[in-house]
Amino acid sequence: ALKSAHLSRIAGQGWFAEWRIRDLVHHLGNVASFISAGVEQGTREPEFTDAEMPRDDRVVPWAAGEWDRVLDRLAAVDPLAAAWNWSTQPHTVSFWPRCLTHKAFVHGWDIADARGESMAIPADVAADGVDEILAVHLAAGARDGRRFARTGRIEVHSTDTRDRWLGELTATTVRTRAAAPGEPRDTRIAATAAELYLDLWGRARANLDPGRRRWADHIVAGAPED
């Protein structure tokens, strides 16, 4: 499977549309290595360099070893210690465990989907991932010059966890906060946490309601690329 299975089910989803599963596993190993370097270097941004692709029978053990190393490092250091990250959040070690969690779930879903299998996203994990995109990714995108073509107040409602977010968008800024039921808004997106999670990561597109697709695509366009 590592040798031949393409990520065909997410074709068109950005820079890894033509990757094979081994490429995605290799990417995950490189991400873990990058974060390890960032934790070591403190506030200085580490250089992202791709390690040489291991042969097929070694790529999974190599990537797993990189993840073991970064998780051990994160567990051993003070969460408030200085560590660079790509967001507008404080540059501390505590940023990275959440980021890694969603890297693992999203790309785990990619691999399962490419193999014609399903992977459940727990509701609490999905709701946290929706919050990360709306409160962290969008702010970083606005800082980096991303622009919002559609502006106003958008409510995102997770129907199973009952979380509600209100994003207040101008052409160049975004502010996200918890929303109260019945609060005025211009547009509302409602779905389960897992559905919203996959929507906002640009996955599971085939059966998506057209209205939800338009707004999900709009939000994703304002976020940094994964």
C-alpha positions as YAML, in Angstrom:
chain: A
units: angstrom
residues:
- id: 1
  name: ALA
  ca: [0.00, 0.00, 0.00]
- id: 2
  name: LEU
  ca: [2.85, 2.38, 0.76]
- id: 3
  name: LYS
  ca: [4.24, 1.81, -2.69]
- id: 4
  name: SER
  ca: [1.14, 2.22, -4.83]
- id: 5
  name: ALA
  ca: [-1.82, 3.86, -3.07]
- id: 6
  name: HIS
  ca: [-2.40, 7.42, -4.24]
- id: 7
  name: LEU
  ca: [-4.27, 10.07, -2.26]
- id: 8
  name: SER
  ca: [-6.77, 10.17, -5.10]
- id: 9
  name: ARG
  ca: [-9.80, 10.81, -2.94]
- id: 10
  name: ILE
  ca: [-8.48, 14.24, -2.01]
- id: 11
  name: ALA
  ca: [-7.25, 15.17, -5.47]
- id: 12
  name: GLY
  ca: [-7.17, 18.91, -5.87]
- id: 13
  name: GLN
  ca: [-6.59, 19.59, -2.18]
- id: 14
  name: GLY
  ca: [-3.44, 21.65, -2.48]
- id: 15
  name: TRP
  ca: [0.21, 20.70, -2.57]
- id: 16
  name: PHE
  ca: [-0.10, 16.99, -1.70]
- id: 17
  name: ALA
  ca: [-2.83, 16.04, -4.19]
- id: 18
  name: GLU
  ca: [-0.43, 13.88, -6.23]
- id: 19
  name: TRP
  ca: [1.36, 12.35, -3.26]
- id: 20
  name: ARG
  ca: [1.42, 8.67, -2.45]
- id: 21
  name: ILE
  ca: [0.81, 7.48, 1.07]
- id: 22
  name: ARG
  ca: [4.54, 7.07, 1.64]
- id: 23
  name: ASP
  ca: [4.97, 10.79, 0.82]
- id: 24
  name: LEU
  ca: [2.42, 11.73, 3.46]
- id: 25
  name: VAL
  ca: [4.05, 9.49, 6.07]
- id: 26
  name: HIS
  ca: [7.40, 11.07, 5.15]
- id: 27
  name: HIS
  ca: [5.84, 14.54, 5.58]
- id: 28
  name: LEU
  ca: [4.58, 13.61, 9.06]
- id: 29
  name: GLY
  ca: [8.06, 12.49, 10.05]
- id: 30
  name: ASN
  ca: [9.52, 15.76, 8.76]
- id: 31
  name: VAL
  ca: [6.94, 17.78, 10.71]
- id: 32
  name: ALA
  ca: [7.88, 15.99, 13.92]
- id: 33
  name: SER
  ca: [11.56, 16.61, 13.26]
- id: 34
  name: PHE
  ca: [10.89, 20.31, 12.58]
- id: 35
  name: ILE
  ca: [8.98, 20.73, 15.84]
- id: 36
  name: SER
  ca: [11.72, 18.96, 17.79]
- id: 37
  name: ALA
  ca: [14.20, 21.44, 16.36]
- id: 38
  name: GLY
  ca: [11.92, 24.35, 17.25]
- id: 39
  name: VAL
  ca: [11.62, 23.25, 20.85]
- id: 40
  name: GLU
  ca: [15.41, 22.94, 21.04]
- id: 41
  name: GLN
  ca: [16.03, 26.39, 19.53]
- id: 42
  name: GLY
  ca: [13.55, 28.40, 21.58]
- id: 43
  name: THR
  ca: [12.20, 31.51, 19.88]
- id: 44
  name: ARG
  ca: [14.32, 31.16, 16.72]
- id: 45
  name: GLU
  ca: [12.40, 29.68, 13.77]
- id: 46
  name: PRO
  ca: [13.99, 26.40, 12.67]
- id: 47
  name: GLU
  ca: [14.70, 25.71, 9.03]
- id: 48
  name: PHE
  ca: [12.32, 23.18, 7.50]
- id: 49
  name: THR
  ca: [14.31, 20.66, 5.51]
- id: 50
  name: ASP
  ca: [13.02, 17.37, 4.15]
- id: 51
  name: ALA
  ca: [14.91, 14.32, 5.29]
- id: 52
  name: GLU
  ca: [15.87, 11.87, 2.55]
- id: 53
  name: MET
  ca: [12.96, 9.54, 1.74]
- id: 54
  name: PRO
  ca: [13.62, 6.16, 3.38]
- id: 55
  name: ARG
  ca: [12.92, 3.02, 1.38]
- id: 56
  name: ASP
  ca: [9.36, 1.75, 1.55]
- id: 57
  name: ASP
  ca: [9.94, -0.78, 4.33]
- id: 58
  name: ARG
  ca: [11.61, 1.88, 6.50]
- id: 59
  name: VAL
  ca: [9.47, 5.00, 6.04]
- id: 60
  name: VAL
  ca: [6.87, 4.07, 8.68]
- id: 61
  name: PRO
  ca: [9.41, 3.11, 11.38]
- id: 62
  name: TRP
  ca: [11.41, 6.26, 10.60]
- id: 63
  name: ALA
  ca: [8.37, 8.53, 10.90]
- id: 64
  name: ALA
  ca: [7.21, 6.75, 14.06]
- id: 65
  name: GLY
  ca: [10.64, 7.28, 15.57]
- id: 66
  name: GLU
  ca: [10.50, 11.01, 14.82]
- id: 67
  name: TRP
  ca: [7.09, 11.24, 16.49]
- id: 68
  name: ASP
  ca: [8.31, 9.32, 19.53]
- id: 69
  name: ARG
  ca: [11.23, 11.73, 19.78]
- id: 70
  name: VAL
  ca: [9.13, 14.91, 19.59]
- id: 71
  name: LEU
  ca: [6.50, 13.59, 22.01]
- id: 72
  name: ASP
  ca: [9.18, 12.62, 24.52]
- id: 73
  name: ARG
  ca: [10.74, 16.07, 24.15]
- id: 74
  name: LEU
  ca: [7.43, 17.87, 24.61]
- id: 75
  name: ALA
  ca: [6.66, 15.81, 27.70]
- id: 76
  name: ALA
  ca: [10.05, 16.62, 29.24]
- id: 77
  name: VAL
  ca: [10.04, 20.41, 28.92]
- id: 78
  name: ASP
  ca: [8.13, 23.19, 30.64]
- id: 79
  name: PRO
  ca: [4.97, 23.97, 28.59]
- id: 80
  name: LEU
  ca: [5.68, 27.66, 29.15]
- id: 81
  name: ALA
  ca: [9.26, 27.45, 27.86]
- id: 82
  name: ALA
  ca: [10.01, 29.55, 24.78]
- id: 83
  name: ALA
  ca: [9.43, 27.82, 21.43]
- id: 84
  name: TRP
  ca: [8.73, 29.42, 18.07]
- id: 85
  name: ASN
  ca: [5.45, 28.73, 16.28]
- id: 86
  name: TRP
  ca: [3.78, 29.99, 13.11]
- id: 87
  name: SER
  ca: [0.75, 31.57, 14.78]
- id: 88
  name: THR
  ca: [-0.14, 34.81, 16.57]
- id: 89
  name: GLN
  ca: [-0.36, 32.83, 19.81]
- id: 90
  name: PRO
  ca: [2.36, 33.02, 22.49]
- id: 91
  name: HIS
  ca: [5.57, 31.35, 21.34]
- id: 92
  name: THR
  ca: [5.69, 28.63, 23.97]
- id: 93
  name: VAL
  ca: [6.01, 24.86, 23.95]
- id: 94
  name: SER
  ca: [2.33, 24.54, 24.90]
- id: 95
  name: PHE
  ca: [1.31, 25.46, 21.33]
- id: 96
  name: TRP
  ca: [2.69, 22.30, 19.76]
- id: 97
  name: PRO
  ca: [0.83, 19.35, 21.36]
- id: 98
  name: ARG
  ca: [-2.49, 20.65, 20.04]
- id: 99
  name: CYS
  ca: [-1.04, 21.30, 16.60]
- id: 100
  name: LEU
  ca: [0.47, 17.81, 16.45]
- id: 101
  name: THR
  ca: [-2.80, 16.21, 17.53]
- id: 102
  name: HIS
  ca: [-4.62, 17.69, 14.56]
- id: 103
  name: LYS
  ca: [-1.78, 16.89, 12.18]
- id: 104
  name: ALA
  ca: [-2.13, 13.26, 13.23]
- id: 105
  name: PHE
  ca: [-5.91, 13.14, 12.90]
- id: 106
  name: VAL
  ca: [-6.22, 15.03, 9.63]
- id: 107
  name: HIS
  ca: [-3.46, 13.15, 7.86]
- id: 108
  name: GLY
  ca: [-4.57, 9.88, 9.44]
- id: 109
  name: TRP
  ca: [-7.96, 10.55, 7.86]
- id: 110
  name: ASP
  ca: [-6.23, 11.26, 4.53]
- id: 111
  name: ILE
  ca: [-4.46, 7.91, 4.60]
- id: 112
  name: ALA
  ca: [-7.60, 5.98, 5.56]
- id: 113
  name: ASP
  ca: [-9.61, 7.75, 2.86]
- id: 114
  name: ALA
  ca: [-6.99, 7.07, 0.21]
- id: 115
  name: ARG
  ca: [-7.28, 3.38, 1.06]
- id: 116
  name: GLY
  ca: [-11.07, 3.44, 0.78]
- id: 117
  name: GLU
  ca: [-11.48, 3.13, 4.53]
- id: 118
  name: SER
  ca: [-13.13, 5.32, 7.15]
- id: 119
  name: MET
  ca: [-11.60, 6.91, 10.22]
- id: 120
  name: ALA
  ca: [-13.78, 8.34, 12.96]
- id: 121
  name: ILE
  ca: [-12.83, 11.69, 14.46]
- id: 122
  name: PRO
  ca: [-13.90, 11.87, 18.15]
- id: 123
  name: ALA
  ca: [-16.30, 14.74, 18.73]
- id: 124
  name: ASP
  ca: [-14.14, 16.43, 21.39]
- id: 125
  name: VAL
  ca: [-11.06, 16.28, 19.17]
- id: 126
  name: ALA
  ca: [-13.02, 17.61, 16.21]
- id: 127
  name: ALA
  ca: [-14.48, 20.51, 18.20]
- id: 128
  name: ASP
  ca: [-11.02, 21.47, 19.40]
- id: 129
  name: GLY
  ca: [-9.79, 21.33, 15.81]
- id: 130
  name: VAL
  ca: [-12.60, 23.61, 14.64]
- id: 131
  name: ASP
  ca: [-11.61, 26.04, 17.38]
- id: 132
  name: GLU
  ca: [-7.97, 25.89, 16.28]
- id: 133
  name: ILE
  ca: [-8.84, 26.76, 12.69]
- id: 134
  name: LEU
  ca: [-11.24, 29.56, 13.57]
- id: 135
  name: ALA
  ca: [-9.25, 31.13, 16.41]
- id: 136
  name: VAL
  ca: [-5.64, 30.36, 15.42]
- id: 137
  name: HIS
  ca: [-5.30, 29.59, 11.70]
- id: 138
  name: LEU
  ca: [-7.46, 32.47, 10.51]
- id: 139
  name: ALA
  ca: [-5.65, 35.01, 12.66]
- id: 140
  name: ALA
  ca: [-2.32, 33.82, 11.27]
- id: 141
  name: GLY
  ca: [-3.68, 34.00, 7.74]
- id: 142
  name: ALA
  ca: [-4.85, 37.59, 8.22]
- id: 143
  name: ARG
  ca: [-1.46, 38.54, 9.66]
- id: 144
  name: ASP
  ca: [0.24, 37.02, 6.62]
- id: 145
  name: GLY
  ca: [-1.86, 39.00, 4.18]
- id: 146
  name: ARG
  ca: [-4.70, 36.60, 3.38]
- id: 147
  name: ARG
  ca: [-7.87, 38.46, 2.44]
- id: 148
  name: PHE
  ca: [-11.52, 37.64, 3.06]
- id: 149
  name: ALA
  ca: [-13.71, 38.24, 0.01]
- id: 150
  name: ARG
  ca: [-16.89, 37.71, 2.04]
- id: 151
  name: THR
  ca: [-17.18, 39.66, 5.26]
- id: 152
  name: GLY
  ca: [-19.59, 39.87, 8.16]
- id: 153
  name: ARG
  ca: [-20.54, 37.74, 11.15]
- id: 154
  name: ILE
  ca: [-20.50, 33.99, 10.64]
- id: 155
  name: GLU
  ca: [-21.66, 31.55, 13.30]
- id: 156
  name: VAL
  ca: [-20.24, 28.02, 13.26]
- id: 157
  name: HIS
  ca: [-22.33, 25.62, 15.36]
- id: 158
  name: SER
  ca: [-21.24, 22.13, 16.35]
- id: 159
  name: THR
  ca: [-24.58, 20.38, 16.82]
- id: 160
  name: ASP
  ca: [-23.33, 17.41, 18.82]
- id: 161
  name: THR
  ca: [-20.93, 19.16, 21.20]
- id: 162
  name: ARG
  ca: [-23.05, 22.34, 21.31]
- id: 163
  name: ASP
  ca: [-20.04, 24.57, 20.75]
- id: 164
  name: ARG
  ca: [-20.72, 27.82, 18.92]
- id: 165
  name: TRP
  ca: [-18.16, 30.21, 17.44]
- id: 166
  name: LEU
  ca: [-18.73, 33.64, 16.00]
- id: 167
  name: GLY
  ca: [-16.24, 34.88, 13.44]
- id: 168
  name: GLU
  ca: [-16.34, 38.60, 12.72]
- id: 169
  name: LEU
  ca: [-14.60, 39.14, 9.38]
- id: 170
  name: THR
  ca: [-13.53, 42.27, 7.55]
- id: 171
  name: ALA
  ca: [-11.53, 42.17, 4.35]
- id: 172
  name: THR
  ca: [-8.26, 42.11, 6.28]
- id: 173
  name: THR
  ca: [-9.06, 41.04, 9.86]
- id: 174
  name: VAL
  ca: [-10.82, 38.30, 11.76]
- id: 175
  name: ARG
  ca: [-11.96, 38.07, 15.36]
- id: 176
  name: THR
  ca: [-13.28, 34.77, 16.70]
- id: 177
  name: ARG
  ca: [-15.06, 34.24, 20.00]
- id: 178
  name: ALA
  ca: [-17.69, 32.03, 21.61]
- id: 179
  name: ALA
  ca: [-21.18, 32.78, 20.32]
- id: 180
  name: ALA
  ca: [-24.36, 32.86, 22.37]
- id: 181
  name: PRO
  ca: [-27.52, 31.16, 21.01]
- id: 182
  name: GLY
  ca: [-29.63, 33.66, 19.10]
- id: 183
  name: GLU
  ca: [-26.83, 36.19, 18.75]
- id: 184
  name: PRO
  ca: [-27.13, 38.24, 15.52]
- id: 185
  name: ARG
  ca: [-25.16, 36.84, 12.61]
- id: 186
  name: ASP
  ca: [-25.13, 37.11, 8.83]
- id: 187
  name: THR
  ca: [-24.54, 33.45, 8.07]
- id: 188
  name: ARG
  ca: [-24.69, 30.20, 10.04]
- id: 189
  name: ILE
  ca: [-22.95, 26.87, 9.41]
- id: 190
  name: ALA
  ca: [-24.28, 23.95, 11.48]
- id: 191
  name: ALA
  ca: [-23.10, 20.34, 11.44]
- id: 192
  name: THR
  ca: [-21.54, 17.80, 13.78]
- id: 193
  name: ALA
  ca: [-18.08, 18.59, 15.10]
- id: 194
  name: ALA
  ca: [-16.49, 15.92, 12.90]
- id: 195
  name: GLU
  ca: [-18.29, 17.20, 9.80]
- id: 196
  name: LEU
  ca: [-17.20, 20.77, 10.50]
- id: 197
  name: TYR
  ca: [-13.65, 19.59, 11.18]
- id: 198
  name: LEU
  ca: [-13.39, 17.85, 7.81]
- id: 199
  name: ASP
  ca: [-15.18, 20.72, 6.05]
- id: 200
  name: LEU
  ca: [-12.71, 23.28, 7.35]
- id: 201
  name: TRP
  ca: [-9.72, 21.11, 6.53]
- id: 202
  name: GLY
  ca: [-11.01, 20.79, 2.95]
- id: 203
  name: ARG
  ca: [-11.83, 17.09, 3.25]
- id: 204
  name: ALA
  ca: [-15.02, 15.04, 2.70]
- id: 205
  name: ARG
  ca: [-16.25, 17.29, -0.09]
- id: 206
  name: ALA
  ca: [-18.44, 15.02, -2.23]
- id: 207
  name: ASN
  ca: [-21.67, 15.13, -0.23]
- id: 208
  name: LEU
  ca: [-21.27, 18.57, 1.31]
- id: 209
  name: ASP
  ca: [-24.29, 20.86, 1.23]
- id: 210
  name: PRO
  ca: [-23.53, 23.63, -1.34]
- id: 211
  name: GLY
  ca: [-24.09, 26.46, 1.15]
- id: 212
  name: ARG
  ca: [-21.83, 24.87, 3.74]
- id: 213
  name: ARG
  ca: [-19.24, 24.15, 1.05]
- id: 214
  name: ARG
  ca: [-19.09, 27.80, -0.02]
- id: 215
  name: TRP
  ca: [-18.51, 29.08, 3.47]
- id: 216
  name: ALA
  ca: [-16.11, 26.31, 4.41]
- id: 217
  name: ASP
  ca: [-14.09, 26.99, 1.26]
- id: 218
  name: HIS
  ca: [-14.10, 30.69, 2.08]
- id: 219
  name: ILE
  ca: [-12.79, 30.08, 5.61]
- id: 220
  name: VAL
  ca: [-10.14, 27.65, 4.38]
- id: 221
  name: ALA
  ca: [-8.99, 30.22, 1.80]
- id: 222
  name: GLY
  ca: [-8.21, 32.62, 4.65]
- id: 223
  name: ALA
  ca: [-6.11, 30.14, 6.61]
- id: 224
  name: PRO
  ca: [-2.45, 29.19, 6.15]
- id: 225
  name: GLU
  ca: [-1.84, 26.04, 4.09]
- id: 226
  name: ASP
  ca: [-1.22, 22.81, 5.96]
...
